[in-house]
Amino acid sequence: MDNNDLLIRLRYALDIKNKDMVEIFKLGGIDLSKDEVLKVLTKTPESDEEDDDSIWVDHEDHEDYIKAEDSLFESFLNGFIIFKRGRQEPKPGQPEVPSLTNERSNNLLLKKVKIALQLNSEDMLAIWDLAGVTVTKGELGALLRKVGHKNYKECGDRYARNFLKGLAIKYRK
């Protein structure tokens, strides 16, 4: 799954409206219009066809597609945290805008959504359980570790997809 797929699925799972998407991007430091947001939320022919749900926004003209680079994706997630929890005043000596990491998108998604929705480990395990996937506390700890830690584990597309599926089940009732 690419970053566009992750954004599309997250938007669907949490039922985020277009105007809220624009606001979230703005909070993350990216100025996009509503039309540009829709171009980011476009399913392309190259997108993952394995899990064909009705969550995709499908546009006719793919030449207007905007690829969500890692920096755009991470800025959105940072904006999502501010959108859900409010802006936190930086501590003395701390930069006002968080620096972008070089982390895999799936791991970053788990960490940032956990912060934004104020989920604890038990909540996250329950969300995967709703999607029919069993994740142990040890596996979750490895997915949430910092890159370079000896127990760090890359989050595969299956884990990310099922986490977003569980979020949809929980938040779209």
Secondary structure as the mmCIF struct_conf table of DSSP 4:
data_model
#
loop_
_struct_conf.conf_type_id
_struct_conf.id
_struct_conf.beg_label_comp_id
_struct_conf.beg_label_asym_id
_struct_conf.beg_label_seq_id
_struct_conf.end_label_comp_id
_struct_conf.end_label_asym_id
_struct_conf.end_label_seq_id
HELX_RH_AL_P HELX_RH_AL_P1 ASN A 3 LEU A 14
TURN_TY1_P TURN_TY1_P1 ASP A 15 ASP A 15
HELX_RH_AL_P HELX_RH_AL_P2 ASN A 18 LEU A 27
TURN_TY1_P TURN_TY1_P2 GLY A 28 GLY A 29
HELX_RH_AL_P HELX_RH_AL_P3 LYS A 34 VAL A 40
TURN_TY1_P TURN_TY1_P3 LEU A 41 LEU A 41
TURN_TY1_P TURN_TY1_P4 PRO A 45 GLU A 46
BEND BEND1 SER A 47 SER A 47
BEND BEND2 GLU A 50 ASP A 51
TURN_TY1_P TURN_TY1_P5 SER A 54 ILE A 55
BEND BEND3 GLU A 60 GLU A 60
HELX_RH_3T_P HELX_RH_3T_P1 HIS A 62 ASP A 64
HELX_RH_AL_P HELX_RH_AL_P4 ASP A 70 ARG A 85
HELX_LH_PP_P HELX_LH_PP_P1 ARG A 87 LYS A 91
TURN_TY1_P TURN_TY1_P6 PRO A 92 GLY A 93
BEND BEND4 GLN A 94 GLN A 94
BEND BEND5 GLU A 96 VAL A 97
HELX_LH_PP_P HELX_LH_PP_P2 PRO A 98 LEU A 100
HELX_RH_AL_P HELX_RH_AL_P5 SER A 105 ALA A 116
TURN_TY1_P TURN_TY1_P7 LEU A 117 GLN A 118
HELX_RH_AL_P HELX_RH_AL_P6 SER A 121 LEU A 130
TURN_TY1_P TURN_TY1_P8 ALA A 131 GLY A 132
HELX_RH_AL_P HELX_RH_AL_P7 LYS A 137 LEU A 144
BEND BEND6 ARG A 145 ARG A 145
HELX_LH_PP_P HELX_LH_PP_P3 LYS A 146 LYS A 146
TURN_TY1_P TURN_TY1_P9 VAL A 147 GLY A 148
TURN_TY1_P TURN_TY1_P10 LYS A 150 ASN A 151
HELX_LH_PP_P HELX_LH_PP_P4 GLU A 154 GLY A 156
HELX_RH_AL_P HELX_RH_AL_P8 ASP A 157 TYR A 171
#
